[in-house]
Amino acid sequence: AQTVTQSQPEMSVQEAETVTLSCTYDTSESDYYLFWYKQPPSRQMILVIRQEAYKQQNATENRFSVNFQKAAKSFSLKISDSQLGDAAMYFCAYRSARRETSGSRLTFGEGTQLTVNP
Amino acid sequence: DVKVTQSSRYLVKRTGEKVFLECVQDMDHENMFWYRQDPGLGLRLIYFSYDVKMKEKGDIPEGYSVSREKKERFSLILESASTNQTSMYLCASSLVVGLKDADTQYFGPGTRLTVL
């Protein structure tokens, strides 16, 4: 079974600074997807960024980028130029690339609560 | 935009009561999921459904059942609520595996359930 670990329960960053959230995972599969989801206070969880394991290039979405290290099974999220609206709980998640029905399920990490200080 | 709605934001029930949590999505998604979210544990999958009347157990199905009679609606049932089921419950939906954007799960706002 796959596991996802986020070792930082809480992080804080000054507005306009850069912060990196860590995530490690364990799997015996070679093809899979990794995600970062954001859950703002009292608001719905949304997808921030996704990475396909077969792609060596790290995904980027505006101020959000990942550092995907497949051999190390590491998938960190970097937020540049942090804004007050980035304050949220961030979850790392894994999905198998299997095409059967169970391949659609996500395995989540414990979450990292990010505080952005003005 | 995909919209996933849940019947209640907050719910308070008594031990032993039968509890129904409802989830509706408006994007014709095949897959629907129920998670519970607890501090320090992240999201854990309770059940998911990949088609009408089809379901699979997740990681923590004990004490729960589900129903999917229509494609857009997925219900979570606590047959006899217990205090250890006090939690935040999140519903999500996604397209079937293999389709573009099938990776993205769209979440509802959550139901905070308290069992006294």
Contacts between the chains, C-beta under 8 A, distances in Angstrom:
chain1	res1	chain2	res2	distance
A	4	B	42	7.8
A	6	B	42	7.6
A	9	B	40	7.0
A	33	B	103	5.4
A	35	B	103	7.1
A	43	B	109	7.4
A	44	B	4	7.7
A	44	B	107	5.2
A	44	B	108	6.7
A	44	B	109	5.1
A	44	B	110	7.6
A	45	B	90	6.9
A	45	B	92	7.9
A	45	B	107	4.0
A	46	B	107	7.5
A	47	B	104	5.1
A	47	B	105	7.6
A	50	B	103	5.7
A	50	B	104	7.5
A	91	B	42	6.2
A	91	B	43	6.6
A	95	B	103	6.3
A	98	B	97	7.7
A	99	B	97	5.5
A	99	B	98	5.7
A	100	B	97	7.6
A	101	B	50	4.3
A	101	B	54	7.9
A	101	B	56	6.6
A	101	B	97	7.3
A	102	B	56	6.6
A	103	B	97	4.9
A	104	B	31	4.9
A	104	B	48	7.4
A	104	B	50	6.8
A	104	B	94	6.1
A	104	B	96	7.2
A	104	B	97	4.8
A	104	B	102	7.0
A	105	B	33	7.1
A	105	B	45	5.9
A	105	B	48	5.9
A	105	B	58	7.0
A	106	B	33	7.9
A	106	B	43	7.8
A	106	B	45	7.5
A	106	B	105	6.2
A	107	B	45	7.9
A	108	B	35	7.8
A	108	B	42	4.3
A	108	B	43	4.2
A	108	B	44	7.6
A	109	B	42	5.4
A	110	B	40	5.8
A	110	B	41	6.3
A	110	B	42	4.4
A	111	B	42	5.2
